[in-house]
Amino acid sequence: MFKLIYAIIFAISSLNSVYATAAINVAITQIAPHKSLDQVREGAIDELKEQFPKIIIHHYNAVGSIINATNIAASLNASDSQVVIAIATPMAQSLKQKIKDKPIVFASVTNPKQAELVKNYEHPESNITGVINNIAALEQINFIKKILPSVQKIGIIYNPAEANSNAIIQDLKAYEHKGLKFILKPLNNSNEVVLTVNAILKQIDCLLLINDNTVANSASVIVNHLKKEKIPVIAVFDASEFGVLASIYNDEYTIGRQAGKMAVKLLRGEKLANIPVETAYKQLTTVNKKVAEELGLKIAPINQ
């Protein structure tokens, strides 16, 4: 009898030891290599490593290609990753299409419902939850009007293949009755940047860089081209390094931290349906005084 009890205790102890030492394996995927998405990745990695110092993290980058994103998703479906973090809408869509039996945490997605990632934010119904990165359309417009009170014609360059961009434009156009007109120009890939900018610059008072992955990858070229024409550029992501006049955006590193916390909950056994979709909670604004001077503009102080 004592031998049997000892054997059971030993077996349980051994099993607990296996769980305690088993490698934790997480994959982080992103649609393209640009600063904002890189910050999301770093935030997620820092959160995961703080909680699991010996965690194994595999990083994948689709370098702007939907084909690559699909292939990454297919390979991760057969991998031993316990949780997959998807950064940006196209990456999350590719993963959801291919992965059915692993939990997915999306990060920096503009409109998860319109992207058909999730229907119920409070209790996600499938294998995906995550963090929304969206500045409300009215907030964007109010920010633009505060920076440029007399602006009327606002240009937007966007990739029509990105669901997030279409959602943003739809929301913005609902406010055209406020004396604004949005001039839209599609950008299918980075090779079309100069042609697209040339096609729009004579029609606009300023350009709004929305949270579009193709645009973000081409931000430097877009901003430099418009700067020569003395056309102000305002961004809805952190584009200060490119010389935009002003930016309003959610802190991407913090979004990564939020997504990392969700992944930690999943790794500790919490059910995905009990992990609600979150919105980004740290918003920032910047104004480049040097660019304002170059454009001959006087900008009123912005409340942080």
NORFEN-V589560 format. One record per residue. N is the residue number from 1. RES is the residue in one letter. OMEGA is omega as a letter, one per 30 degrees, with the letter a starting at -180 (NA if undefined). BURIAL is b if it has 9 or more other ideal C-beta (glycine too) atoms within 8 Angstrom, else e. D_CENTER is the distance of its C-alpha to the mean C-alpha in Angstrom with 1 decimal. Layout:
n: {N & N}
res: {RES & RES}
omega: {OMEGA & OMEGA}
burial: {BURIAL & BURIAL}
d_center: {D_CENTER & D_CENTER}
//
This chain:
n: {1 & 2 & 3 & 4 & 5 & 6 & 7 & 8 & 9 & 10 & 11 & 12 & 13 & 14 & 15 & 16 & 17 & 18 & 19 & 20 & 21 & 22 & 23 & 24 & 25 & 26 & 27 & 28 & 29 & 30 & 31 & 32 & 33 & 34 & 35 & 36 & 37 & 38 & 39 & 40 & 41 & 42 & 43 & 44 & 45 & 46 & 47 & 48 & 49 & 50 & 51 & 52 & 53 & 54 & 55 & 56 & 57 & 58 & 59 & 60 & 61 & 62 & 63 & 64 & 65 & 66 & 67 & 68 & 69 & 70 & 71 & 72 & 73 & 74 & 75 & 76 & 77 & 78 & 79 & 80 & 81 & 82 & 83 & 84 & 85 & 86 & 87 & 88 & 89 & 90 & 91 & 92 & 93 & 94 & 95 & 96 & 97 & 98 & 99 & 100 & 101 & 102 & 103 & 104 & 105 & 106 & 107 & 108 & 109 & 110 & 111 & 112 & 113 & 114 & 115 & 116 & 117 & 118 & 119 & 120 & 121 & 122 & 123 & 124 & 125 & 126 & 127 & 128 & 129 & 130 & 131 & 132 & 133 & 134 & 135 & 136 & 137 & 138 & 139 & 140 & 141 & 142 & 143 & 144 & 145 & 146 & 147 & 148 & 149 & 150 & 151 & 152 & 153 & 154 & 155 & 156 & 157 & 158 & 159 & 160 & 161 & 162 & 163 & 164 & 165 & 166 & 167 & 168 & 169 & 170 & 171 & 172 & 173 & 174 & 175 & 176 & 177 & 178 & 179 & 180 & 181 & 182 & 183 & 184 & 185 & 186 & 187 & 188 & 189 & 190 & 191 & 192 & 193 & 194 & 195 & 196 & 197 & 198 & 199 & 200 & 201 & 202 & 203 & 204 & 205 & 206 & 207 & 208 & 209 & 210 & 211 & 212 & 213 & 214 & 215 & 216 & 217 & 218 & 219 & 220 & 221 & 222 & 223 & 224 & 225 & 226 & 227 & 228 & 229 & 230 & 231 & 232 & 233 & 234 & 235 & 236 & 237 & 238 & 239 & 240 & 241 & 242 & 243 & 244 & 245 & 246 & 247 & 248 & 249 & 250 & 251 & 252 & 253 & 254 & 255 & 256 & 257 & 258 & 259 & 260 & 261 & 262 & 263 & 264 & 265 & 266 & 267 & 268 & 269 & 270 & 271 & 272 & 273 & 274 & 275 & 276 & 277 & 278 & 279 & 280 & 281 & 282 & 283 & 284 & 285 & 286 & 287 & 288 & 289 & 290 & 291 & 292 & 293 & 294 & 295 & 296 & 297 & 298 & 299 & 300 & 301 & 302 & 303 & 304}
res: {M & F & K & L & I & Y & A & I & I & F & A & I & S & S & L & N & S & V & Y & A & T & A & A & I & N & V & A & I & T & Q & I & A & P & H & K & S & L & D & Q & V & R & E & G & A & I & D & E & L & K & E & Q & F & P & K & I & I & I & H & H & Y & N & A & V & G & S & I & I & N & A & T & N & I & A & A & S & L & N & A & S & D & S & Q & V & V & I & A & I & A & T & P & M & A & Q & S & L & K & Q & K & I & K & D & K & P & I & V & F & A & S & V & T & N & P & K & Q & A & E & L & V & K & N & Y & E & H & P & E & S & N & I & T & G & V & I & N & N & I & A & A & L & E & Q & I & N & F & I & K & K & I & L & P & S & V & Q & K & I & G & I & I & Y & N & P & A & E & A & N & S & N & A & I & I & Q & D & L & K & A & Y & E & H & K & G & L & K & F & I & L & K & P & L & N & N & S & N & E & V & V & L & T & V & N & A & I & L & K & Q & I & D & C & L & L & L & I & N & D & N & T & V & A & N & S & A & S & V & I & V & N & H & L & K & K & E & K & I & P & V & I & A & V & F & D & A & S & E & F & G & V & L & A & S & I & Y & N & D & E & Y & T & I & G & R & Q & A & G & K & M & A & V & K & L & L & R & G & E & K & L & A & N & I & P & V & E & T & A & Y & K & Q & L & T & T & V & N & K & K & V & A & E & E & L & G & L & K & I & A & P & I & N & Q}
omega: {l & l & a & l & l & a & l & l & l & a & l & l & l & a & l & l & l & a & a & a & a & a & l & a & a & l & l & a & l & a & a & l & l & a & a & a & l & l & l & l & a & l & l & l & a & l & a & a & l & a & a & a & a & a & l & a & l & a & a & l & a & a & l & a & l & l & l & l & l & l & l & a & a & a & l & l & a & a & l & l & a & l & l & l & a & a & l & a & a & l & l & l & l & a & a & a & a & a & a & a & l & l & l & l & l & l & l & l & a & a & a & l & l & l & l & l & a & l & a & a & a & a & a & a & a & a & a & l & l & a & l & l & a & l & a & a & a & l & l & a & l & l & l & a & l & l & a & a & a & a & l & a & a & l & l & l & a & l & a & l & a & a & l & a & l & l & a & a & l & l & a & a & l & a & l & l & a & l & l & l & l & l & a & l & l & l & a & l & a & l & a & a & a & l & a & l & l & a & a & a & a & a & a & l & l & l & l & l & a & a & a & a & l & l & a & l & a & a & a & a & a & a & a & a & a & l & l & a & a & l & a & l & l & a & l & l & a & a & a & a & a & l & l & l & a & l & l & a & l & a & a & l & l & l & l & l & l & l & l & l & l & l & l & l & l & a & l & l & a & a & a & a & l & l & a & l & a & l & l & a & l & a & a & l & l & l & a & a & l & l & l & l & l & a & a & a & l & a & l & l & l & l & a & NA}
burial: {e & e & e & e & e & e & e & e & e & e & e & e & e & e & e & e & e & e & e & e & e & e & e & b & b & b & b & b & b & b & b & b & e & b & e & b & b & b & b & b & b & b & b & b & b & b & b & b & b & e & e & b & e & e & b & e & b & b & b & b & e & b & e & b & e & b & e & b & b & b & e & b & b & b & e & b & b & e & b & e & b & b & b & b & b & b & b & b & b & b & b & b & b & b & b & b & e & b & b & e & e & b & b & b & b & b & b & b & b & b & b & b & b & e & b & e & b & b & e & e & e & e & e & b & e & e & b & b & b & b & b & b & b & b & b & e & b & e & b & b & b & e & b & b & b & e & b & b & e & e & b & e & b & b & b & b & b & b & b & e & e & b & b & b & b & b & b & b & b & e & b & b & e & e & b & e & e & e & e & b & e & b & b & e & b & b & b & e & e & b & e & b & b & e & e & b & b & e & e & b & b & e & e & b & b & b & b & b & b & b & b & b & b & b & b & b & b & b & b & e & b & b & b & b & b & b & b & e & e & e & b & b & b & b & b & b & b & b & b & b & e & b & b & b & b & b & b & b & b & b & b & b & b & b & b & b & b & b & b & b & b & b & b & b & b & b & b & e & e & e & e & b & e & e & b & e & b & b & e & b & e & e & b & b & b & e & b & b & e & e & b & b & e & e & b & e & b & e & b & e & e & b & e & e}
d_center: {59.3 & 58.1 & 57.1 & 55.0 & 53.3 & 52.7 & 51.2 & 48.8 & 47.7 & 47.3 & 45.2 & 42.9 & 42.6 & 41.8 & 39.1 & 37.5 & 37.8 & 36.0 & 33.1 & 33.0 & 32.9 & 30.9 & 28.0 & 24.6 & 22.3 & 18.5 & 16.4 & 12.9 & 11.5 & 8.9 & 9.4 & 10.5 & 11.9 & 10.7 & 10.8 & 7.4 & 6.1 & 9.7 & 9.6 & 7.2 & 9.8 & 12.6 & 12.1 & 12.2 & 15.2 & 16.9 & 16.9 & 18.1 & 20.8 & 22.0 & 22.8 & 23.9 & 25.3 & 26.5 & 23.4 & 22.8 & 19.2 & 18.7 & 15.8 & 15.2 & 13.7 & 14.2 & 14.6 & 13.5 & 15.9 & 15.8 & 19.1 & 17.9 & 15.1 & 17.9 & 20.2 & 17.9 & 17.5 & 21.3 & 22.1 & 20.1 & 21.9 & 25.1 & 24.0 & 24.9 & 21.4 & 21.6 & 17.9 & 15.0 & 11.4 & 9.0 & 5.7 & 4.2 & 7.0 & 9.9 & 9.8 & 10.0 & 12.6 & 14.6 & 14.8 & 15.9 & 18.6 & 20.0 & 19.8 & 21.9 & 23.4 & 20.7 & 18.2 & 14.5 & 11.8 & 8.3 & 5.4 & 2.3 & 4.9 & 7.1 & 10.4 & 11.1 & 14.8 & 14.9 & 13.0 & 15.8 & 13.9 & 15.8 & 18.7 & 19.5 & 17.1 & 20.0 & 21.2 & 18.9 & 21.5 & 20.5 & 18.9 & 15.3 & 13.6 & 10.5 & 8.4 & 7.6 & 5.9 & 8.7 & 11.7 & 14.7 & 16.6 & 19.6 & 18.1 & 16.9 & 20.4 & 22.2 & 20.5 & 21.5 & 25.0 & 25.4 & 24.7 & 26.6 & 29.0 & 30.8 & 27.9 & 28.4 & 26.9 & 23.1 & 21.8 & 18.5 & 17.8 & 15.4 & 15.2 & 16.9 & 15.9 & 12.3 & 12.4 & 9.6 & 11.7 & 14.9 & 13.9 & 13.2 & 16.5 & 18.4 & 17.7 & 18.6 & 21.7 & 23.1 & 23.9 & 26.0 & 29.1 & 28.5 & 30.0 & 26.9 & 26.5 & 23.3 & 24.1 & 21.8 & 21.9 & 20.2 & 18.9 & 19.1 & 18.7 & 18.9 & 22.7 & 23.1 & 21.6 & 25.0 & 26.6 & 23.9 & 24.0 & 27.8 & 27.8 & 26.1 & 27.2 & 30.7 & 29.4 & 27.1 & 27.5 & 23.9 & 20.7 & 17.3 & 14.3 & 11.7 & 8.0 & 9.2 & 8.7 & 12.6 & 13.1 & 11.1 & 13.2 & 16.2 & 15.8 & 18.8 & 21.1 & 20.2 & 20.8 & 23.9 & 25.4 & 25.1 & 26.4 & 29.6 & 30.0 & 29.5 & 26.7 & 24.2 & 20.5 & 18.0 & 14.3 & 11.5 & 9.5 & 11.7 & 14.0 & 17.2 & 18.2 & 18.7 & 21.1 & 19.6 & 21.8 & 19.3 & 15.7 & 14.3 & 10.9 & 9.4 & 10.1 & 7.3 & 10.2 & 11.1 & 8.0 & 8.9 & 12.4 & 12.0 & 10.8 & 13.6 & 16.0 & 15.5 & 16.2 & 19.2 & 20.5 & 20.4 & 22.2 & 24.7 & 25.6 & 24.0 & 23.7 & 20.2 & 21.7 & 22.3 & 18.8 & 17.3 & 13.8 & 12.8 & 11.3 & 10.0 & 13.4 & 13.6 & 13.7 & 15.1 & 17.1 & 18.9 & 21.8 & 23.4 & 27.2 & 28.3 & 26.5 & 27.9 & 31.3 & 31.0 & 30.3 & 33.1 & 31.1 & 31.7 & 28.7 & 29.4 & 28.0 & 24.6 & 24.6 & 21.9}
//
